[in-house]
């Protein structure tokens, strides 16, 4: 059992974690979630002992081995395989001792222990983990220093998984992974034999891997059973209960305050008034569920252009002469295109994106683009290169130097930087806020084509949903590179696989691609009759319908939750009039009954809509 017992952590005089308490069961797989800046990483550092809580404690059984990725990526001339093997310190020390030990008894003990920890199969175990994270045999033998920072973090992750700690702590482990490696990691974590605590904003990972959600909000921890979808349902129910309780408490406070005001001055009732005043002072207010009004994505709409926006005809692209990364590219992008690029990191997805953004020129063939087309190209580098000493307003003013201040402020406001938030230093912004600022900067001229290369790495779950909704409302073309399957499924109606130096349309769905990556359904009999292939336009339309249907289903579920919450308020007014919420307190029983009937009818309509939308998805899938 990992126990978090009333811990409080203050940083810079500000309370980040406030008397938080939770109990994580042995062998549990728990997803730690919360808005950006809520204190998730701070909590994890308190668990591993990097931060001493100001109050409370973190308790666990003696000799518990904690596993956590250090902030510094591995470096040096050793290979990834050697780096992973070296992470098992006991094995390394025992092997060194076995080479030099001259005491026969001690040497026997060393070999016995090496057998007990399965030391001799370690190289093959380490290699399997590295392969799962994208390192082929050749890459496993290259020096660590030859890899980029993202690949070095994969090596650090491989080393951590290899050590098999009793409590595995992971902070956004998929940020440096492509979709294929993320799928492998999910399968690894599903079968992990010990306790897992993972910070993640990947809805699919949180649904497929964890059995509990630990929600950090307002410095407090709440443990919910189930995955993320289950958490959302429970949170909606809890929000409705909190709102009803808060309304009831407000009514009670008003009655007590009214009694105190009317009776304090009269000698016969002064004691009773004083007693009620004490009750008021002791009454702890019930806080409303917190919402973030700054969560905002609103892409400016582009002017209309005739199709196509871009065409590639037998184009080749790369970085060195005579060494193209991709060849024989034939691709057409239309103004309303919603396209996702699939394929492992290193296969050329970003190279293709840079070609379409005109950052690279074709080595062979042709690329033709509309002369009036503008492109907004988002990459993680833009987020990292924002000047911490400047404000969002200063950043936007520099790139819109010829525009009026009102237009500059308006563009910032589309992405949540209104009022004082526009003049806050970038160094004080969270990763998600910086990503929003980068998106605001690249879309300042209302681009016709929006290319998003891993836009979700710094965004929490709610921010990702807001981004999906903004992309639905955007009229331009979108090219998406992302390991977030949920975002790809809701955004893209066309999939392009980048592999083996080519980029070709992938006719299957995301589920088909996941099965392909995981090697599932590969051995089905080829003798079975195959359904006739749909033409591309029909398939694309059905995928678009399914994408829109999924977004509407989410909206339906939220609307149903709101309607059910309203019915709960009416039910309380009907059966417990003394606890009626202020908005329904003065309604007659007949009015309450009539209002409840209308709400029930609306729920039936929404449920029917939900069923129809579900059928649309089944047809497309």
Secondary structure as GFF3:
##gff-version 3
##sequence-region A 1 621
A	DSSP	beta_strand	2	11	.	.	.	ID=ss1
A	DSSP	beta_strand	14	24	.	.	.	ID=ss2
A	DSSP	beta_strand	29	33	.	.	.	ID=ss3
A	DSSP	alpha_helix	40	48	.	.	.	ID=ss4
A	DSSP	beta_strand	55	59	.	.	.	ID=ss5
A	DSSP	beta_strand	66	68	.	.	.	ID=ss6
A	DSSP	alpha_helix	80	86	.	.	.	ID=ss7
A	DSSP	alpha_helix	89	100	.	.	.	ID=ss8
A	DSSP	alpha_helix	104	116	.	.	.	ID=ss9
A	DSSP	three_ten_helix	119	121	.	.	.	ID=ss10
A	DSSP	alpha_helix	122	132	.	.	.	ID=ss11
A	DSSP	alpha_helix	137	140	.	.	.	ID=ss12
A	DSSP	three_ten_helix	144	146	.	.	.	ID=ss13
A	DSSP	alpha_helix	149	163	.	.	.	ID=ss14
A	DSSP	beta_strand	167	171	.	.	.	ID=ss15
A	DSSP	three_ten_helix	173	176	.	.	.	ID=ss16
A	DSSP	alpha_helix	179	190	.	.	.	ID=ss17
A	DSSP	beta_strand	195	199	.	.	.	ID=ss18
A	DSSP	alpha_helix	203	208	.	.	.	ID=ss19
A	DSSP	beta_strand	212	217	.	.	.	ID=ss20
A	DSSP	beta_strand	220	225	.	.	.	ID=ss21
A	DSSP	alpha_helix	228	263	.	.	.	ID=ss22
A	DSSP	alpha_helix	270	282	.	.	.	ID=ss23
A	DSSP	beta_strand	310	320	.	.	.	ID=ss24
A	DSSP	beta_strand	323	333	.	.	.	ID=ss25
A	DSSP	beta_strand	338	342	.	.	.	ID=ss26
A	DSSP	alpha_helix	349	356	.	.	.	ID=ss27
A	DSSP	beta_strand	364	369	.	.	.	ID=ss28
A	DSSP	beta_strand	375	378	.	.	.	ID=ss29
A	DSSP	alpha_helix	380	384	.	.	.	ID=ss30
A	DSSP	alpha_helix	392	399	.	.	.	ID=ss31
A	DSSP	alpha_helix	405	413	.	.	.	ID=ss32
A	DSSP	three_ten_helix	419	423	.	.	.	ID=ss33
A	DSSP	three_ten_helix	426	428	.	.	.	ID=ss34
A	DSSP	alpha_helix	431	442	.	.	.	ID=ss35
A	DSSP	beta_strand	449	453	.	.	.	ID=ss36
A	DSSP	alpha_helix	461	473	.	.	.	ID=ss37
A	DSSP	beta_strand	477	481	.	.	.	ID=ss38
A	DSSP	alpha_helix	485	491	.	.	.	ID=ss39
A	DSSP	beta_strand	494	499	.	.	.	ID=ss40
A	DSSP	beta_strand	502	506	.	.	.	ID=ss41
A	DSSP	alpha_helix	510	518	.	.	.	ID=ss42
A	DSSP	alpha_helix	536	575	.	.	.	ID=ss43
A	DSSP	three_ten_helix	577	579	.	.	.	ID=ss44
A	DSSP	alpha_helix	589	620	.	.	.	ID=ss45
###
